[in-house]
């Protein structure tokens, strides 16, 4: 059996009650069908590696779990669940997972692709990146708090965009102002917009 990582034990322990059996079962299936799989944490989520390369990953969110293969786009997985990260949709219970027999088939197919050096089709990139337009009222509010400003300036463009879009997409001025106050508070604490959904 491949090496297990105690950080994944901790990740599962910290997850919601509904998520624990799901993550434990996925982990068991991966190791049972891919004995050489090893574990690690990347991007705050559990990952499985096979022969030194990323093989699959799983994650727990507020109300669902997700699981997927690195070359998942090449696998024929037809999930009836709502779309989510990975190829299995929003997993909310063990019943949402494939049968053990089907799980084994999918893992073996993923290993075969991995062994053959298959690469997922690359996603087409937009011709040019649009410059993020930050409204004046947003900057005025953020500049009133030095910690929030420092955090915002240190964010990657995508993290800045998450906050700006959340505020500019508010349907009323009252909602916008409420979100802006919340955003400044979170950024002053060094938090990204979707910090609540990060499990570790």
NORUR-V840527 format. One record per residue. N is the residue number from 1. RES is the residue in one small letter. PSI is psi in radians with two decimals (none if undefined). OMEGA is omega in degrees with one decimal (none if undefined). BURIAL is # if it has 24 or more other ideal C-beta (glycine too) atoms within 12 Angstrom, else .. Layout:
# NORUR-V840527
N&RES&PSI&OMEGA&BURIAL / N&RES&PSI&OMEGA&BURIAL
This chain:
# NORUR-V840527
1&x&2.48&179.1&. / 2&x&2.92&-176.6&. / 3&x&2.43&175.3&. / 4&x&2.63&-177.0&. / 5&x&2.12&-179.5&. / 6&x&-0.37&177.7&. / 7&x&-0.48&177.8&. / 8&x&-0.62&172.7&# / 9&x&-0.77&-179.1&. / 10&x&-0.70&179.6&. / 11&x&-0.82&-179.8&# / 12&x&-0.75&-179.6&# / 13&x&-0.59&-179.0&. / 14&x&-0.25&-175.5&. / 15&x&2.87&-179.8&# / 16&x&2.77&-177.6&. / 17&x&-0.69&-179.4&. / 18&x&-0.52&-173.2&. / 19&x&-0.54&-174.8&# / 20&x&-0.92&-179.4&. / 21&x&-0.55&179.7&. / 22&x&-0.90&-178.9&# / 23&x&-0.69&179.4&# / 24&x&-0.71&-179.2&# / 25&x&-0.77&178.6&# / 26&x&-0.82&-179.6&# / 27&x&-0.80&-179.6&# / 28&x&-0.76&-179.0&# / 29&x&-0.73&179.9&# / 30&x&-0.84&-178.4&# / 31&x&-0.60&-179.9&# / 32&x&-0.62&-175.0&. / 33&x&-0.24&176.5&# / 34&x&1.32&-172.6&# / 35&x&-0.41&-179.2&. / 36&x&0.00&-178.5&. / 37&x&2.41&174.4&# / 38&x&2.86&-174.8&# / 39&x&2.67&174.2&# / 40&x&3.03&174.3&# / 41&x&2.24&175.2&# / 42&x&2.45&178.5&. / 43&x&0.66&177.7&. / 44&x&0.34&-179.4&. / 45&x&2.68&175.0&# / 46&x&2.30&176.0&# / 47&x&2.63&172.6&# / 48&x&2.35&177.2&# / 49&x&2.60&-179.8&# / 50&x&2.11&-177.9&# / 51&x&0.71&173.8&. / 52&x&0.03&179.7&. / 53&x&2.70&178.9&# / 54&x&2.33&-177.6&# / 55&x&-0.88&-179.2&# / 56&x&2.98&177.4&# / 57&x&2.78&177.2&# / 58&x&2.81&-179.4&# / 59&x&2.66&174.8&# / 60&x&2.34&176.8&# / 61&x&-2.99&-174.9&# / 62&x&-0.77&-174.8&. / 63&x&0.09&178.0&. / 64&x&2.89&173.1&# / 65&x&2.88&177.4&# / 66&x&2.64&177.8&# / 67&x&2.42&179.4&# / 68&x&2.86&179.0&# / 69&x&2.56&-179.1&# / 70&x&-0.67&176.8&# / 71&x&0.52&-175.0&# / 72&x&-0.51&-179.5&# / 73&x&-0.38&-178.8&. / 74&x&-0.16&179.7&. / 75&x&2.57&178.1&# / 76&x&1.55&178.9&. / 77&x&2.03&-177.1&# / 78&x&1.53&179.9&. / 79&x&2.39&177.6&# / 80&x&-0.05&-177.6&. / 81&x&2.82&176.7&# / 82&x&2.50&-178.2&. / 83&x&2.53&177.5&. / 84&x&-3.11&175.4&# / 85&x&2.47&-178.8&# / 86&x&-2.99&-175.0&# / 87&x&0.05&-173.8&# / 88&x&0.12&178.7&# / 89&x&-2.86&-178.9&# / 90&x&1.84&-177.0&# / 91&x&2.04&-178.0&# / 92&x&-0.18&177.1&# / 93&x&2.94&178.5&. / 94&x&-0.51&-179.4&. / 95&x&-0.36&180.0&. / 96&x&-0.21&-179.0&# / 97&x&2.71&177.0&# / 98&x&2.85&174.3&# / 99&x&2.80&179.8&. / 100&x&-0.66&-179.9&. / 101&x&-0.78&179.6&. / 102&x&-0.67&177.6&. / 103&x&-0.80&-179.8&# / 104&x&-0.75&-179.6&. / 105&x&-0.78&-178.3&. / 106&x&-0.75&-179.5&# / 107&x&-0.73&178.5&# / 108&x&-0.70&179.3&. / 109&x&-0.68&178.3&# / 110&x&-0.68&177.6&# / 111&x&-0.71&-179.6&# / 112&x&-0.81&177.7&. / 113&x&-0.75&-179.8&# / 114&x&-0.81&-179.2&# / 115&x&-0.53&-179.6&. / 116&x&-0.05&179.4&. / 117&x&0.41&-179.1&. / 118&x&2.60&177.3&. / 119&x&2.40&178.8&. / 120&x&2.58&177.9&. / 121&x&2.36&-178.0&. / 122&x&2.50&178.5&. / 123&x&2.43&179.3&. / 124&x&2.39&-178.5&. / 125&x&2.52&176.4&. / 126&x&2.56&-176.7&. / 127&x&-0.75&178.4&. / 128&x&2.56&-179.8&. / 129&x&2.32&177.3&. / 130&x&2.41&178.0&. / 131&x&2.37&-179.6&. / 132&x&2.18&178.1&. / 133&x&2.01&-179.2&. / 134&x&2.06&-178.2&# / 135&x&2.61&-179.7&. / 136&x&-0.75&-177.6&. / 137&x&-0.54&177.5&. / 138&x&-0.86&-179.4&# / 139&x&-0.72&179.8&# / 140&x&-0.80&-178.9&. / 141&x&-0.76&-177.4&# / 142&x&-0.64&-178.2&# / 143&x&-0.28&178.2&. / 144&x&-0.25&-179.2&. / 145&x&1.90&-174.1&. / 146&x&-0.70&-179.3&. / 147&x&-0.74&179.2&. / 148&x&-0.74&180.0&# / 149&x&-0.78&180.0&. / 150&x&-0.73&178.9&. / 151&x&-0.83&-178.7&# / 152&x&-0.73&-178.9&# / 153&x&-0.48&179.5&. / 154&x&-0.28&-179.6&. / 155&x&2.65&170.9&# / 156&x&2.80&178.8&. / 157&x&-0.64&-178.8&. / 158&x&-0.65&178.7&. / 159&x&-0.66&175.2&# / 160&x&-0.75&-177.9&# / 161&x&-0.67&-179.8&# / 162&x&-0.76&179.1&# / 163&x&-0.82&-177.4&# / 164&x&-0.80&-179.0&# / 165&x&-0.68&179.8&# / 166&x&-0.68&-177.4&# / 167&x&-0.78&-177.2&# / 168&x&-0.36&-179.6&. / 169&x&0.00&177.7&. / 170&x&2.41&-175.9&. / 171&x&-0.40&178.8&. / 172&x&2.79&179.4&. / 173&x&-0.64&179.8&. / 174&x&-0.75&178.5&. / 175&x&-0.73&179.2&. / 176&x&-0.82&-178.8&. / 177&x&-0.68&179.3&. / 178&x&-0.77&179.4&. / 179&x&-0.66&-179.1&# / 180&x&-0.75&176.6&# / 181&x&-0.77&-179.7&. / 182&x&-0.72&-179.4&# / 183&x&-0.78&179.6&# / 184&x&-0.73&-179.9&# / 185&x&-0.83&-179.8&. / 186&x&-0.76&-179.2&# / 187&x&-0.59&176.9&# / 188&x&-0.44&177.8&. / 189&x&0.08&178.1&. / 190&x&0.33&-174.4&. / 191&x&2.48&172.6&# / 192&x&2.90&-176.1&# / 193&x&-0.78&-175.5&# / 194&x&0.61&-176.3&. / 195&x&-0.51&-177.6&. / 196&x&-0.46&-174.7&. / 197&x&-0.01&176.3&. / 198&x&2.29&-174.5&. / 199&x&-0.28&178.8&# / 200&x&none&none&.
